[in-house]
Amino acid sequence: MKYLLLTSLVASIFISGCIRVAHYNPNNKPHSNKTSKLTSASNKGTICAYKSSSDEIVVKYYPLSSNCISSSSIDWKLAGFDTNLQGTNLKIDSYALYKKNNSPIATADCGGAKIKIKKLKVPKTKTTLYWGDKKLADISNKNILCFKRVGDKIESVKPFR
C-alpha cells in the first residue's frame, strides 16, 4: 500500500511538473486572446499552380507563404480562395483572417499553415492565371509555378518542398 501511495505521489508530481512546463511563460505575462488583433489578408501569401493533366489545373494557396507553421501559433478564423474561369483565363481571389497566438510553446506540426488546394477542369489549351487583377503566368504543363505577394509586387518563387 505504501508503494502504491508513493508511486501515485511521484506520478502526480511528475504530471504537475509537465503541466507547468507546458504553460511556462518566459515573460510572465498572461496570455490573452483579447489583446491579439485579427489580421486580414486579401490576395496575399503565395499561390502555386500546375496542370495535372491536359484538362485539369491544380491551384494551391499558402496564406502565410509557408507550407509548415505550428498550429499553436495561429488561430484561424477563415482562409481560402475563390476561382472564376472565363474561357482560358482563371482568376484567383484569396482571403485569410487570423490572429497570432502568444503561446511560448510551438507544437511540432504543420497544422497552422492552412494550405488550401483546388483542382479545376480547364480547356486543354494553356490557362492564363490571374491573382486578383494581376496576371501571373500561362500555365500549360506540369511544371509548378509559384508566386508570392511582397507589398504591392508579385514575385515568382520556388515551389515549397
N, C-alpha and C positions, 0 to 999 in steps of 0.2 A: 504494500500500500504506500509506504514511504517512497519507494522507487517510482511509482506511478504519479504521485504528487510532485516529486522533484522533476520528472520528465515533463509534466504539464506546465510547471513553472518555467522551466528553461525554454520550452516551446513558446510560451506566452511572451517571454522577454524577447526572444528572437523575432517573433512576428511583430511585436510592438516596435522593435528597432527598425525592421524593414519598412513598416508603415511610416515611421518618422523620416527615414531616408527618402522615401518616395515623395514626400511632401516638403522636403527641405527647400527653403527659400533663402539663397545666399544674401539677399539684400534686406531680409527681414521686413519685407513689405507685403501686405496682404494682397492675395490675388483677387482682382475684381474685374469681372467682365463688364461692369457698368462704365468703367473708365476707358475701356478699349472702344475705339471708334470703328465703325464699319468702313471698309474700303470698297469702292465701286470701280470696276474695270470694264469699260466698253471698248471692244476691238483692241484689246491689249493682251500681251502674253506672247505665245508662239503658236503658229499654225503650220502643220505639215500635211502634205498631200502626195498621193501617187495613184497611178492606175493599177488596180489589182488584176484587171482583165480588160479586154478591148472596150467593154461597155460598163465598167464599174470603177468608181473612184473612191478611195478611202481618204477621209479627212480626219486629222487628229488635232485637238485643241488642248494646249497646256496653259491654263490661266496664269500660272506664276512662272512661266518659261522654264520649268523644270519637270523632269519625269520622276523625281523622288523627293518628297518633303514629308517630314514626320507628321503623322495625323494628330499628334498632341500640340502642334504649334499653330494650327489654323482651324478656325471654327467657320465652316462654310454655311452660308445661307442659301446660295444657289450658284451654279456655274453651268455653262453650256454654250451652244451656238445654234443659230438658225441658218438654213440654207434656202437659196432661191435659184433654181436652174431655169434660165431662159435661153433656149437654143443651145449653144455651146458655151455660154457664159454662166459660171457658177459663182454666186455672191454669198459670202460668209459674213454673218454678223455675230460676234461673240460677246458674252457678258459674264460677269462674275460679281458676287457680293460676298464678302468675308471679313473676318476680323482676326488679327493675330492674337494668340493666347500668350499669357505671361508665364506659362509653365516653365520652370527651370529644368525640367526633365523632358528629354525628347525620346519618344518611342522609336524603336529600330524598325520602322515600317515605312512604306512609301504611300500610305493611305491619304496623306494630305495634299497630294499633287492634283487630285480631282480632274484627271485626264478624261476627256470626252472624245468618243470615236463614232463616226457615222460612215456607212457605206451607201453610196448613191448610184443609181443607174444613170448613165450619161450616154450621149451619142458616141459612136465608135471613132469619130474624129478626135482631134485634140480638144481639150476643155480649158477655157481661159478662166483662171481663178482670180477672184477679187476678194479683198478683205475690207469690208465697209466700202468706201468709194475708191480704194487704191487697187490698181491692177498689180497682181503678184507675178504670175507666170502662166505659160501654156503648159498644161500637164498632158503628156502624150504617151508616157511609158511607165515602167515600174520603178524608175529612179525616184527616190523620196526627196522632195523639195521642202525645205522648212524656212519660215520667215518669222522674224521677231520684231515687234514694235519697240523702238527705242526713242522715247519722246514722240516727236511728230514724224520720225523717219521709220521706214521698214527696211530691215537688213536681211539678206539671205544668210542663214546659219546652217551649220552641220546638223544632221539628224541626231537625236538623242540615242544613246546606246542603252 
